[in-house]
Amino acid sequence: MSAPDTNVKKQEKQHRGPLWGMWAGLGFVAVLFVVWLFWVFAEGQEPTEATEQVDGSTGQVEQVDEGATVQQDAEEVNVVPEGADAAPTESE
């Protein structure tokens, strides 16, 4: 069943304001979304370190010393495995 008396031109004129309001709302949300994305990516570049670490085996909380961690990592990288400092031999 269809509407008994439809005047499409009159309905277009009556609905113009609410439709523009909906488009404006969608545009505002899109602008907010883009601003939020820029903010998330800009803040994501700064690493954050924990000041406390929990030992998984004992459950004890330990304070993290950033300088000691860097030094320990450097020492682990510079370790030479056993037998690696022997001079290479040339095979015939």
Number of C-alpha atoms within 10 A of each C-alpha: 3 5 5 5 6 9 7 9 8 9 10 11 9 11 10 10 10 10 12 11 11 11 11 12 12 12 12 11 12 12 12 12 12 11 11 12 12 12 11 11 10 10 10 10 8 8 6 7 9 8 10 11 13 12 10 8 6 7 9 9 11 11 10 14 10 12 8 10 11 11 11 11 10 11 10 10 9 8 8 9 7 7 7 8 8 7 7 7 6 5 4 3
